[in-house]
Amino acid sequence: MAASKSDAKKMKDLVIVIRGAGEMATGIACRLYRANFRRILMLETVSPLAVRRQVSFCEAVHEGRMTVEGIEAVKVADCDELQEAWEGGRIGVRVDPAGESLSECRPEVFIDATLAKRNLGTTLADAPLVIAMGPGFSAGVDCHVVVETNRGHNLGRLIASGPAAPNTGIPGDIGGFTKERVLRAPVAGIFNSERQLGDRVCRGEAIGRVDGVDVPALIDGILRGLIRPGSVVGKGLKIGDVDPRGEVSYLATISEKTRALGGAVLEAILAAYNR
């Protein structure tokens, strides 16, 4: 694992930039924050499409700030606002899909946590330590470390050479359901819904519409995730998630998978800098 740029800098002062601020990226940021890495900047698009919005710092793009499990992130526009956020104990979220902030922040660690299943531009030159989450990357080519994101025996394993397991296209099993719990856009268009996260839904019940076409729930449960109404979506895009367990408290807490991935990223950083 590469990293030698900041041997003299205390680990708690490392600058960490994360591409993405959705559910997985947020869980990683929270794990690092609790380990006293507080100089964190997250990069997002103008219109994030997070499904599990109650545990996604990208909501700060829309609302100006977002709190997840007691950790606050705020939207920042420049380095001065970012420094102010850090001094206040907050994580910064910046609209910067192209990653222009990298040249300004000069991070010691860069993490691609978009889980886009493909490389959107991450390179080994982005930081002394570049970590990428899941398929679409090859350690030693695109990044220094790849973290396995596929559920199962190797979840969270650090890969120092080569790629992660290929994308299966099958969502993780929750309460005995996989594909059935995921809500997808039936057509391309604008998604609208009057439903709220945490609402109980029944199989066959419409939870929203895309250009007038209903999006039905395929199982009974609660709305664990739902993208923001008014979002422009493509056909087949994941726009919601029904949890058959029916436990409302899970909506505002980070999942076990996300915690595991956050721990893997923490391991990678410590392996590189704790020398």
MIDONU-90531 format. One line per 10 residues: number of its first residue (from 1); their letters; for each residue x, z negated, y of N, C-alpha, C, O, CB. Coordinates in steps of 0.02 Angstrom, whole numbers, plus 50000, padded with zeros to 5 digits. Each point is the difference from the previous one (the first is absolute). Glycine has a CB too. Layout:
BEGIN
NUM = a = X/Z/Y/X/Z/Y/X/Z/Y/X/Z/Y/X/Z/Y | ...
***
This chain:
BEGIN
1 = maasksdakk = 50042/50000/49940/49958/50000/50060/50044/50000/50062/50047/49960/50005/49861/49979/49933 | 50078/50105/50109/50040/50006/50060/49982/49945/50049/49944/49974/49998/50065/50149/49985 | 50037/49860/50061/49990/49955/50056/50067/49968/50017/50026/49961/49960/49853/50018/50008 | 50147/50037/50089/50062/49968/50022/50004/49997/50075/50048/49972/50028/50008/50069/49869 | 49894/49988/50136/50001/50007/50073/50003/49934/50036/50033/49994/50052/49904/50111/49935 | 50028/49843/49988/49991/49939/50038/50023/49939/49963/49964/49950/49997/49941/50104/50060 | 50154/49948/49914/50024/49943/49962/50004/49937/50043/49990/49944/49975/50075/50135/49954 | 49948/49929/50138/50007/49943/50044/49933/49973/50025/49996/49944/50025/50114/50101/50008 | 49837/49994/49960/49934/49980/50025/49966/49955/49950/50003/50012/49939/49987/50095/50126 | 49977/49840/49959/49962/49957/49955/49942/50039/49970/49969/50042/50033/50064/49856/50035
11 = mkdlvivirg = 49954/50087/49869/49946/50038/49967/49934/49995/50036/49962/50048/50002/50096/49934/49891 | 49927/49960/50135/49935/49992/50033/49994/50044/50062/49944/50011/50025/50052/49872/49933 | 50060/50143/50067/49999/50043/50059/50001/50074/49983/50002/50042/50045/50056/49868/50016 | 49940/50107/49875/49998/50070/49981/49937/50033/50029/49946/49972/49998/50119/50003/49896 | 49943/50085/50132/49943/50039/50024/49974/50041/49941/50037/50038/49968/50009/49967/50152 | 49890/49988/49866/49968/50033/49944/49943/50045/50026/49954/49975/50033/50075/49928/49889 | 49975/50160/50063/49947/50047/50020/49964/50024/49937/50032/50019/49951/50033/50018/50151 | 49869/49960/49899/49959/50021/49943/49957/50059/50021/49961/49995/50048/50038/49886/49906 | 50007/50174/50010/49955/50057/50013/49934/49987/49963/49999/49995/49938/50100/50087/50075 | 49848/49914/50025/49935/49983/49973/49982/49929/50018/50043/49957/50006/49974/50124/49899
21 = agematgiac = 49917/49906/50103/49977/49932/50013/49933/49988/49965/49958/49961/50023/50102/50038/50088 | 49931/50037/49833/49941/49991/49959/50006/49938/49956/50041/49956/50013/49940/50167/49988 | 49978/49874/49947/49997/49941/49957/50067/49982/49970/50023/49943/50006/49859/50085/49969 | 50150/50020/49992/50063/49985/49965/50055/49983/50050/50038/49952/49990/49929/50124/49917 | 50038/49963/50147/50051/49988/50050/49990/49931/50032/50048/49965/50015/49961/50159/50007 | 49928/49858/49990/49985/49935/50030/50020/49943/49953/50028/49951/50023/49877/50101/50040 | 50081/49955/49873/50020/49949/49952/50075/49990/49999/50025/49944/49995/49875/50083/49937 | 50136/50029/50072/50074/49997/50002/50023/49964/50063/50043/49957/49997/49964/50150/49936 | 49963/49912/50124/50019/49968/50064/49987/49925/49999/50040/49961/50024/49935/50147/50034 | 49968/49872/49913/49984/49929/49996/50050/49962/49956/50020/49944/50016/49859/50084/50001
31 = rlyranfrri = 50140/50003/49928/50049/49967/49955/50067/49991/50035/50031/49947/49993/49912/50104/49907 | 50078/49999/50137/50063/49996/50036/49994/49949/50057/50047/49963/50013/49979/50157/49957 | 49919/49880/50065/49990/49954/50055/50004/49928/49976/50031/49958/50032/49897/50127/50027 | 50041/49901/49885/50001/49931/49973/50070/49981/49975/50015/49941/49992/49865/50071/49976 | 50162/50038/50019/50069/49987/49981/50045/49996/50062/50061/50002/49994/49920/50056/49895 | 49987/49937/50170/50034/49992/50065/50034/50062/50026/50045/49996/50042/49971/49888/49927 | 49963/50175/50007/50019/50063/50033/49946/50013/50052/49944/50017/49983/50118/50031/49914 | 49955/49944/50167/49948/50002/50052/50007/50059/50047/49957/50011/50043/50039/49866/49950 | 50057/50163/49999/50009/50059/50044/49976/50062/49962/50040/50040/49977/50060/49906/50083 | 49834/50059/49936/49968/50053/49961/49960/50046/50045/49960/49977/50041/50035/49946/49859
41 = lmletvspla = 50014/50142/50092/49961/50051/50034/49968/50045/49948/50034/50022/49954/50041/49973/50148 | 49861/50019/49905/49964/50043/49955/49977/50063/50037/49975/49995/50056/49987/49905/49875 | 50048/50158/50038/49983/50063/50031/49937/50029/49970/49992/50001/49939/50130/50020/50084 | 49833/50003/50019/49936/50025/49976/49981/50066/50034/50033/50023/50047/49931/49859/49929 | 49982/50147/49999/49971/50061/50029/49950/49981/50054/49982/49941/50008/50035/50122/49884 | 49959/49986/50145/49951/49988/50053/49934/49975/49971/49966/49959/50030/50088/50130/50039 | 49927/49936/49871/49936/49981/49969/50012/49978/49928/49989/50040/49954/49949/50042/50121 | 50084/49857/49915/50012/49976/49931/49936/50001/49959/49945/49990/50026/50148/49937/50017 | 49915/50084/49892/49942/50004/49955/50002/49946/49947/49987/50013/49941/50007/50110/50080 | 50024/49817/49998/50002/49945/49952/49931/49985/49973/49950/50002/50036/50149/49950/50024
51 = vrrqvsfcea = 49898/50033/49875/49937/49983/49967/49989/49924/50003/49947/49977/50020/50064/50123/49904 | 50041/49862/50055/49994/49927/50002/50021/49976/50070/50055/49975/50010/49970/50015/49864 | 49930/50019/50173/50017/49990/50070/50013/49927/50019/50036/49986/50047/49896/50113/49977 | 50038/49853/49938/50010/49930/50017/50071/49976/49982/50020/49946/50022/49858/50035/49960 | 50159/50058/49980/50069/49981/49983/50048/50057/50018/50048/50012/49965/49910/49914/49942 | 50028/50108/50148/50041/50056/50022/50017/49993/50074/49956/50000/50043/49992/50074/49870 | 50117/49919/50102/50022/49993/50069/49987/50062/50042/50002/49998/50061/50084/49923/49899 | 49900/50136/50007/49986/50061/50039/49937/49994/50041/49989/50040/50046/50068/50026/49866 | 49901/49884/50075/49942/49988/50041/50019/49984/50072/49959/50006/50046/49980/49954/49853 | 50124/50018/50111/50024/49986/50068/50001/50063/50042/49996/49997/50061/50072/49909/49895
61 = vhegrmtveg = 49939/50152/50012/49998/50064/50037/49933/50007/50036/49997/50026/50056/50083/50027/49860 | 49867/49926/50051/49933/50006/50029/49981/49940/50042/49969/50007/50053/49999/50061/49849 | 50051/49871/50075/49976/49939/50032/50051/49967/50047/49983/49954/50037/49946/50031/49863 | 50133/50038/50098/50052/49970/50041/50039/49945/49965/50058/49989/50016/49873/50038/50080 | 50037/49939/49856/50033/49949/49961/49963/49990/49935/49941/50017/49994/50100/49926/50110 | 49993/50030/49846/49969/49988/49935/50036/49941/49967/50061/49996/50001/49906/50126/49987 | 49994/49833/49982/50028/49942/49965/49983/50003/49927/49942/50010/49981/50049/49922/50123 | 50060/50061/49854/49991/49999/49927/50033/49937/49972/50060/49990/50008/49937/50138/49987 | 49964/49831/49972/50025/49937/49971/50041/49960/50050/50053/49973/49982/49947/50082/49905 | 49976/49942/50175/50032/49959/50051/50058/50032/50036/50028/49970/50045/49937/49936/49888
71 = ieavkvadcd = 50053/50156/50048/50055/50036/50032/49971/50053/50046/49958/50039/49979/50119/49939/49923 | 49946/50023/50161/49971/50045/50049/50045/50059/50014/50061/49993/50007/49879/49911/50044 | 50030/50155/49954/50035/50060/50020/49966/50026/50063/49939/49995/50008/50094/50034/49873 | 50006/50000/50165/49973/50026/50063/50024/50071/50010/50055/50018/49979/49940/49866/50071 | 49964/50155/49983/50019/50068/50017/50050/50000/50057/49991/49965/50049/49896/50077/49913 | 50167/49996/50030/50051/50005/50052/50011/50074/50017/49990/50044/49958/50066/49848/50002 | 49964/50120/50103/50010/50068/50022/50073/50018/50011/50018/50059/50001/49871/49935/50052 | 50154/49954/49955/50070/50014/50013/50043/49940/49978/49973/49951/49974/49996/50123/50123 | 50096/49931/49913/50047/49949/49978/49989/49933/50036/50008/49947/49970/50074/50142/50004 | 49899/49914/50090/49988/49938/50037/49941/49962/49970/50003/49939/49991/50043/50114/50113
81 = elqeaweggr = 49900/49982/49881/49942/49967/49970/50016/49976/49930/49975/49948/49979/49949/50124/50089 | 50118/49965/49896/50020/49978/49933/50039/49935/50004/49988/49954/49961/50014/50166/50000 | 50045/49877/50085/50041/49939/50008/49956/49941/50019/50010/49944/49976/50088/50126/50058 | 49852/49942/50008/49954/49947/50019/49960/49976/49939/49987/49940/49993/50005/50109/50123 | 49987/49998/49841/49963/49982/49940/50044/49956/49955/49977/49949/49974/49956/50158/50033 | 50129/49914/49983/50045/49962/49957/50012/49930/50027/50001/49951/49963/50054/50155/50002 | 49954/49889/50101/50012/49934/50030/49939/49955/49992/50007/49939/49999/50071/50114/50083 | 49863/49977/49912/49939/49961/49989/49984/49989/49927/49947/49974/49983/50012/50071/50123 | 50087/49974/49850/49989/49990/49928/49952/50048/49969/49968/49985/49949/50056/49898/50070 | 49969/50177/50011/49953/50049/49974/50036/50062/49974/50057/50013/50018/49857/49946/50063
91 = igvrvdpage = 50052/50077/49876/50024/50064/49974/49977/50055/50047/49944/49998/50025/50055/49959/49855 | 50044/50093/50132/49981/50056/50042/49972/50058/49960/50025/50016/49946/50062/49949/50135 | 49861/50067/49946/49971/50060/49970/50001/50054/50053/49972/49991/50054/49954/49942/49865 | 50105/50123/50066/50007/50053/50050/49975/50067/49972/50014/50016/49942/50085/49925/50109 | 49864/50096/49989/49979/50067/49980/50061/50045/50006/50021/50019/50054/49858/49962/49984 | 50148/50038/49904/50062/50039/49999/50008/50032/49931/50045/49982/49962/50009/49941/50123 | 49903/50125/49898/50003/50030/49933/50064/50039/49988/50020/50009/49942/49858/49999/50061 | 50156/50015/50049/50061/50039/49992/50062/49955/49992/50054/50025/49983/49894/50066/50084 | 50044/49844/49944/50056/49955/49991/50052/50003/50056/50059/49986/49988/49923/50025/49892 | 49997/50006/50180/50047/50004/50056/50028/49932/50018/50053/49995/50031/49884/50104/50012
101 = slsecrpevf = 50028/49848/49938/50023/49932/50015/50065/49982/49964/50035/49954/50021/49846/50014/49997 | 50135/50068/49929/50060/49983/49962/50062/50005/50043/50045/49959/49994/49899/50081/49903 | 50059/50012/50145/50060/50009/50041/50003/49947/50055/50055/49985/50024/49941/50137/49953 | 49947/49849/50042/49999/49948/50051/50015/49931/49971/50038/49962/50029/49879/50106/50035 | 50054/49918/49878/50007/49933/49970/50064/49992/49959/50026/49944/49993/49850/50050/50005 | 50149/50061/49975/50059/49998/49957/49994/49945/49947/50040/49953/49999/50030/50091/50097 | 49880/49962/49860/49987/49946/49952/50055/49995/49946/50033/50048/49984/49846/49969/50036 | 50128/49923/49954/50044/49990/49942/49964/50019/49935/50031/50019/49951/50028/49889/50110 | 49873/50087/49941/49960/50016/49941/49942/50045/50021/49966/49986/50049/50065/49904/49896 | 49959/50164/50018/49942/50043/50010/49962/50005/49935/50030/50014/49947/50029/50052/50145
111 = idatlakrnl = 49876/49923/49910/49958/50000/49940/49945/50052/50009/49961/49996/50047/50063/49882/49930 | 49973/50170/49977/49944/50048/50000/49946/49972/49955/50006/50002/49939/50071/50097/50083 | 49870/49875/50009/49946/49968/49962/49934/50036/50012/49947/49968/49998/50113/49923/50009 | 49943/50174/50004/49938/50038/50010/49963/50011/49935/49940/50011/50000/50113/50045/50098 | 49983/49942/49846/49972/50016/49934/49963/50066/50000/49946/50008/49973/50044/49870/50003 | 50042/50171/50057/49971/50067/50006/50011/50042/49937/49975/50056/49996/50043/49937/50127 | 50020/49981/49830/50017/50034/49937/50045/50061/50012/50009/50041/49956/49883/49920/49996 | 50136/50043/50110/50047/50053/50016/50041/49976/50060/49979/49957/50038/49944/50134/49917 | 50135/49939/50053/50044/49981/50055/49978/50036/50064/49998/50061/50003/50098/49920/49916 | 49889/49980/50132/49976/50027/50064/50057/50006/50051/49987/50010/50059/49900/49941/49917
121 = gttladaplv = 50175/50042/50001/50056/50008/50046/50053/49946/49996/50048/50001/50038/49874/50056/50034 | 50071/49896/49882/50049/49946/49993/50066/50026/49973/50001/50042/49954/49905/49877/50026 | 50149/50058/50049/50067/50021/49978/50046/49940/49994/49985/49946/50025/49998/50166/50030 | 50073/49898/49911/50050/49948/49993/50030/49980/50067/50028/49945/50006/49997/50098/49880 | 49970/50000/50164/50030/49986/50065/49956/49956/50045/50021/49983/50055/50038/50126/49935 | 49881/49873/49987/49954/49963/50043/50024/49928/50013/49982/49971/50052/49926/50099/49904 | 50131/49902/49999/50025/49931/50009/50054/49987/49948/50005/50038/49951/49882/49923/50095 | 50153/49987/49963/50049/49982/49949/49968/49985/49932/50031/50011/49947/50041/49944/50143 | 49865/50020/49911/49963/49989/49938/49932/50032/50007/49959/49980/50042/50103/49912/49935 | 49925/50159/49982/49935/50035/50001/49965/49988/49934/50027/50015/49946/50018/50074/50133
131 = iamgpgfsag = 49895/49883/49925/49960/49983/49941/49936/50042/50002/49967/50004/50052/50081/49877/49943 | 49934/50149/49949/49939/50041/49997/49956/49975/49943/50024/49980/49947/50038/50120/50099 | 49873/49901/49967/49952/49973/49953/49967/50056/49959/49967/50043/50027/50012/49861/50051 | 50032/50094/49856/49963/50042/49954/50023/50071/49993/50055/50017/50022/49853/49912/50005 | 50050/50114/49943/50017/50069/49986/50009/50042/50063/49973/49984/50053/49966/50006/49840 | 50101/50064/50100/50012/50043/50056/50070/49993/50028/50021/50038/50044/49860/49957/49982 | 50156/49955/49948/50068/49987/50024/50047/49994/49940/49980/49983/49945/49975/49958/50157 | 50109/50075/49911/50051/49992/49950/50057/49958/50029/50031/50020/50050/49939/50091/49896 | 50044/49831/50024/50054/49957/50023/50066/50036/49994/50015/50030/49948/49920/49867/50019 | 50104/50101/50086/50063/50035/50002/49995/50068/50033/50051/50030/50018/49981/49910/49880
141 = vdchvvvetn = 49907/50083/50111/49988/50065/50033/49961/49990/50065/50023/50022/50053/49977/50036/49835 | 49942/49910/50108/49957/49989/50059/50010/49930/50030/49987/49989/50059/49930/50091/49893 | 50106/49874/50007/50003/49929/50020/50052/49965/49956/50027/50030/49953/49851/49971/50085 | 50135/49936/49977/50047/49962/49960/49966/49966/49940/50030/49993/49947/50039/49989/50157 | 49868/49998/49907/49963/49965/49947/49928/50025/49999/49969/50009/50052/50105/49889/49960 | 49901/50114/49928/49929/50015/49991/49968/49940/49965/50030/49972/49953/49991/50154/50040 | 49920/49853/50029/49964/49945/49968/49943/50030/49958/49960/50039/50025/50069/49881/50069 | 49969/50061/49843/49946/50024/49956/49934/49969/50021/49994/49938/50004/50088/50076/49901 | 49868/50028/50108/49934/49976/50022/49946/50008/49948/49944/49978/50010/50090/50050/50104 | 49982/50003/49830/49951/50011/49947/49986/49934/49964/50046/49966/49978/49993/50154/50007
151 = rghnlgrlia = 49898/49862/50009/49982/49938/49965/50024/50002/49928/50003/50053/49969/49896/49935/50105 | 50120/49955/49901/50024/49996/49931/50065/49962/49996/50019/49963/50045/49924/50144/49931 | 50092/49903/49969/50060/49962/49985/50054/50006/50053/50036/49951/50013/49938/50065/49868 | 50033/50042/50151/50054/50011/50048/49980/49991/50073/50040/50016/50044/50008/50062/49873 | 49892/49899/50097/49978/49990/50069/50051/49958/50038/50017/49945/49979/49863/50064/49985 | 50143/50017/50093/50047/49962/50042/50073/50008/49980/50044/49971/50032/49866/49950/49985 | 50104/50119/49932/50070/50009/49980/50037/50041/50052/49973/50048/50028/49994/49946/49851 | 50096/49986/50135/50042/50037/50047/50037/50055/49964/50032/49988/49948/49980/49909/50124 | 49985/50163/49955/50032/50058/49970/50056/50022/50046/49988/50019/50057/49905/50017/49884 | 50169/49961/50034/50058/50017/50041/50021/50073/49991/50042/50024/50039/49995/49858/49952
161 = sgpaapntgi = 49936/50152/49960/50016/50070/49989/49940/50035/49969/49975/49980/49948/50148/49992/50037 | 49854/50082/50048/49944/50038/49974/49933/49978/50029/49998/49958/50045/50067/50058/49852 | 49880/50013/50077/49934/49989/50027/49961/49944/49965/50020/49975/49948/49979/50145/50083 | 49946/49862/50000/49951/49956/49968/49959/50041/49951/50007/50061/49996/49988/49863/50107 | 49962/50042/49859/49955/50035/49954/49954/50046/50040/49980/49982/50055/50025/49921/49862 | 49977/50156/50056/49955/50045/50036/49932/49970/50011/49979/49955/49963/50083/50141/49988 | 49903/49928/50099/49933/49976/50017/49952/50016/49943/49995/50058/49979/50029/49957/50144 | 49939/49935/49852/49953/50011/49946/49933/50025/50026/49962/50032/49963/50094/49879/49971 | 49928/50075/50129/49936/50020/50027/49943/49954/49979/49942/50012/50016/50099/50103/49985 | 49976/49832/49962/49949/49953/49976/50007/49934/50035/50053/49968/49995/49945/50089/49892
171 = pgdiggftke = 49952/49920/50150/50004/49936/50034/50009/49942/49951/49983/50006/49941/49946/50040/50151 | 50098/49899/49932/50009/49942/49958/49934/49971/49975/49949/50006/50033/50156/49970/50029 | 49898/49993/49880/49941/49969/49970/49982/49935/50035/50042/49955/50005/49987/50098/49884 | 49910/49943/50136/49974/49938/50028/49932/49987/49969/49953/50039/50008/50110/49978/50102 | 49932/49929/49854/49936/49982/49969/49978/50050/49948/49940/50006/49987/50030/49936/50116 | 50077/50095/49867/49983/50049/49949/49984/50069/50026/49981/50044/49962/49978/49862/49973 | 50049/50105/50131/49985/50065/50030/50062/50028/50034/50040/49962/50029/49840/50003/49987 | 50128/50100/49981/50057/50033/50034/49972/50051/50050/49988/49983/50058/50087/50001/49840 | 49916/50079/50081/49975/50052/50045/49931/49984/50028/49983/50021/50055/50085/50061/49881 | 49892/49882/50024/49931/49987/50021/49994/49958/50063/49951/50005/50036/50018/50004/49845
181 = rvlrapvagi = 50082/49950/50132/49995/49955/50057/50020/50033/50066/49988/49971/50054/50034/49935/49868 | 50008/50153/50074/50025/50033/50061/49947/50047/50028/49968/50039/49963/50150/49953/49993 | 49872/50005/50109/49953/50044/50035/50041/50055/50033/50048/49987/50036/49869/49918/49984 | 50062/50157/49969/50037/50058/50028/49952/50044/50040/49940/50004/49986/50142/49992/49919 | 49947/50038/50144/49960/50045/50042/49976/50059/49959/50041/50035/49969/50025/49930/50132 | 49868/50048/49896/49974/50056/49961/50014/50068/50032/50002/50051/49966/49909/49873/49993 | 50098/50076/50107/50015/50061/50038/50046/49981/50057/50010/49940/50014/49878/50114/49956 | 50140/49995/50063/50040/49987/50060/49953/49990/50059/49947/50032/50004/50149/50037/49951 | 49923/49887/50091/49959/49989/50059/50011/49932/50031/50054/49972/49993/49862/50105/49959 | 50033/49897/50081/50004/49935/50034/49961/49949/49959/49942/50010/49983/50070/50045/50131
191 = fnserqlgdr = 50022/49889/49870/49969/49947/49960/49963/49952/50046/50026/49979/50052/50064/50032/49860 | 49849/49972/50069/49961/49951/50037/49966/49952/49951/49981/50019/49945/50001/50062/50148 | 50012/49857/49928/49968/49949/49958/49978/49941/50043/50031/49984/50050/50039/50052/49851 | 49875/49933/50078/49977/49939/50032/50020/49939/49960/49985/49943/50020/49919/50120/50030 | 50128/49947/49893/50018/49945/49956/50062/49964/50026/50040/50028/50037/49910/50032/49866 | 50057/49876/50077/50056/49959/50021/50042/49979/49939/49974/49994/49945/49959/49965/50155 | 50130/50029/49912/50042/49973/49946/49971/49934/49977/49981/49958/50040/50122/50099/50007 | 49893/49935/49887/49971/49940/49971/49927/50008/49981/49973/49956/49966/50106/49979/50101 | 49888/50120/49954/49931/50012/49979/49996/50009/49925/50044/50029/49969/49932/50023/50143 | 49970/49924/49860/49987/50012/49928/49964/50067/49993/49953/50015/50037/50041/49860/49939
201 = vcrgeaigrv = 50027/50164/49975/49971/50066/49989/49982/50008/49927/50028/49967/49956/50038/50081/50140 | 49887/49997/49891/49978/50014/49932/50018/50072/49982/50005/50043/50043/49902/49873/49968 | 50102/50095/49925/50016/50066/49976/49946/50050/50023/49940/49987/49992/50120/49963/49908 | 49962/50107/50127/49955/50051/50024/49980/49993/50073/49971/50046/50029/49987/49962/49857 | 50057/49934/50143/49982/49987/50070/50049/50036/50046/50060/49998/49989/49891/49891/49979 | 50023/50144/50084/50043/50035/50048/50033/49949/50045/49966/49957/50029/49961/50146/49967 | 50139/49901/50011/50035/49954/50045/50019/50034/50065/50026/49968/50046/50018/49970/49854 | 49944/50127/50104/50015/50038/50060/49989/50074/49988/49975/50020/49947/50108/49893/50088 | 49938/50128/50014/49991/50072/49995/50060/50035/50031/50031/49975/50046/49843/50012/49957 | 50140/50071/49970/50050/50044/50031/49964/50065/50017/49979/50038/49956/50119/49910/49979
211 = dgvdvpalid = 49895/50065/50129/49962/50059/50024/49932/50005/49966/49979/50054/49980/50129/50005/50042 | 49858/49884/49972/49933/49999/49973/49995/49995/49925/49945/49992/49973/50025/50073/50123 | 50087/49939/49868/50000/49994/49927/50012/49927/49980/50050/49971/50020/49992/50149/49968 | 49913/49851/49973/50006/49930/49981/50062/49987/49958/50022/50041/49961/49854/49950/50042 | 50151/49949/50007/50055/49975/49958/49972/49941/49960/49994/49945/50027/50098/50092/50056 | 49892/49973/49852/49969/49946/49961/50051/49954/49967/50054/50022/49981/49849/50054/50000 | 50078/49861/50012/50040/49954/49960/49991/50018/49927/49944/50016/49978/50045/49891/50109 | 50065/50090/49874/49996/50017/49929/49994/49939/49956/49985/50005/49940/50082/50095/50083 | 49943/49840/50006/49993/49937/49963/49970/49948/50047/49998/50009/50060/50100/50019/49863 | 49879/49916/50047/49977/49943/50040/50061/49960/50023/50050/49997/49964/49839/49999/49973
221 = gilrglirpg = 50106/49973/50122/50054/49958/50023/49995/49988/50074/49947/50007/50030/50125/50035/49878 | 49986/49941/50123/50002/49992/50072/50048/50052/50029/50046/50023/49967/49929/49853/50023 | 50013/50141/50073/50043/50048/50034/50066/49965/50017/50005/49962/50048/49895/50102/49999 | 50151/49950/49913/50066/49971/50009/50038/50038/50054/50043/49973/50035/49958/49988/49845 | 49983/50104/50125/50034/50041/50049/49955/50055/50025/49956/50024/49964/50152/49951/49982 | 49901/50045/50117/49961/50054/50030/50037/50022/50063/50015/49960/50044/49874/49995/49909 | 50125/50110/50052/50034/50025/50059/49955/49993/50061/49939/49991/49993/50128/50089/49937 | 49962/49924/50128/49962/49992/50062/49949/50057/50008/50017/50058/49992/50081/49883/50061 | 49839/50042/49961/49950/50052/50015/50024/50043/50058/50031/49975/50047/49876/49950/49910 | 50078/50140/50039/50022/50047/50051/50064/50035/49983/50023/50044/50036/49921/49886/50045
231 = svvgkglkig = 50087/50049/49862/50063/50031/49979/49989/50071/49974/49950/50014/49967/50096/49873/50006 | 50001/50157/50042/49999/50068/49973/50034/49999/49932/50057/49976/49995/49944/50076/50122 | 49965/49972/49832/50027/49996/49932/50000/50068/49967/49962/50045/50018/49996/49837/49973 | 50086/50125/49960/50002/50060/49959/49962/49988/49935/49992/49943/49979/50118/50090/50072 | 49868/50020/49918/49964/49994/49937/50044/49965/49948/50058/50019/49990/49875/50085/50037 | 50039/49846/49940/50036/49963/49948/50040/49941/50025/50027/49962/49959/49979/50143/49981 | 49999/49885/50126/50038/49944/50027/49967/49934/49981/49939/49994/50000/50099/50078/50096 | 50003/49879/49887/49974/49934/49985/49974/49969/50064/50038/49992/50049/50043/49994/49855 | 49856/49996/50097/49970/49972/50061/49972/49930/49989/49979/49968/50048/49995/50147/49988 | 50026/49861/49902/49974/49934/49987/50018/49975/49931/50027/50036/49959/49880/49988/50119
241 = dvdprgevsy = 50077/49912/49911/50019/49967/49937/49948/49946/49986/49989/49956/50041/50135/50067/49977 | 49845/49980/49923/49951/49950/49980/50032/49954/49949/50027/50022/49949/49877/50058/50072 | 50093/49854/49992/50030/49950/49956/49945/49970/49956/49956/49966/50025/50135/50009/50060 | 49913/50037/49849/49947/49974/49956/50003/49925/49990/49952/49970/49974/50050/50139/49969 | 50053/49858/50077/50006/49928/49991/49955/49962/50048/49981/49943/49985/50136/50074/49977 | 49866/50013/50093/49952/49969/50046/50026/49941/50038/49959/49960/50025/49956/50079/49900 | 50150/49953/50081/50029/49942/50034/50017/50020/50073/50049/50036/50012/49998/49919/49878 | 49913/50021/50157/50007/50020/50070/50067/49977/50029/50028/50034/50043/49848/49962/49969 | 50150/49947/49966/50062/49973/50028/50059/50046/49989/50050/49995/50036/49905/49891/49945 | 50041/50159/49969/50056/50045/49986/50010/50052/50057/50053/50029/50007/49925/49956/49870
251 = latisektra = 49969/50025/50163/50004/50052/50051/50055/49986/50051/50032/50047/50025/49847/49973/49960 | 50132/49917/50032/50046/49983/50053/50068/49975/49974/50040/49973/50039/49862/49999/50031 | 50111/50038/49866/50063/49977/49972/50037/50058/49966/49969/50047/49975/49983/49838/50009 | 50114/50111/50017/50043/50052/49972/49994/50000/49924/49996/49947/49969/50083/50043/50128 | 49919/50069/49873/49992/50005/49927/50063/49982/49962/50054/49997/50029/49862/50092/49991 | 50076/49898/49915/50057/49982/49958/50050/50056/49995/50061/49988/49997/49865/49936/49938 | 50051/50139/50065/50046/50056/49997/50042/50004/50063/50060/50011/49997/49859/50051/49929 | 50048/49929/50131/50035/50004/50063/50051/49945/50007/50055/50011/50026/49845/50042/50025 | 50083/49887/49926/50048/49944/50002/50061/50016/49957/50057/49985/50019/49849/49933/50001 | 50082/50112/49923/50055/50018/49955/50047/50051/50033/50061/49994/49995/49866/49983/49905
261 = lggavleail = 50043/50073/50133/50041/50050/50033/50039/49970/50059/50057/50019/50013/49860/50069/49953 | 50051/49866/50070/50035/49966/50054/50060/49960/49974/50052/49998/50032/49841/49995/50031 | 50098/49975/49879/50056/49964/49970/50056/50046/49979/50059/49981/50005/49860/49933/49956 | 50064/50145/50016/50051/50049/49980/50041/50023/50060/50061/50006/49996/49866/50031/49909 | 50039/49976/50151/50035/50020/50061/50045/49944/50024/50057/50012/50021/49848/50064/50009 | 50071/49862/49968/50041/49943/50019/50062/49995/49957/50054/49987/50025/49843/49953/50013 | 50096/50072/49896/50057/49999/49954/50051/50054/50021/50060/49987/50000/49865/49970/49906 | 50051/50103/50110/50044/50054/50018/50040/49984/50064/50060/50015/50004/49860/50066/49942 | 50047/49888/50102/50034/49982/50062/50052/49946/49988/50056/50004/50025/49842/50026/50040 | 50084/49919/49897/50047/49946/49985/50060/50025/49960/50056/49979/50011/49849/49940/49993
271 = aaynr = 50081/50126/49949/50055/50027/49959/50050/50037/50042/50060/50001/49986/49862/50009/49919 | 50053/50022/50149/50045/50040/50043/50035/49957/50052/50058/50014/50017/49868/50083/49965 | 50040/49852/50045/50028/49964/50057/50021/49928/49986/50038/49971/50038/49891/50101/50031 | 50047/49898/49877/50018/49930/49985/50065/49997/49961/50000/49985/49940/49878/49984/50060 | 50177/50046/50035/50065/50002/49967/50048/49951/50032/50057/49995/49979/49924/50124/49992
***
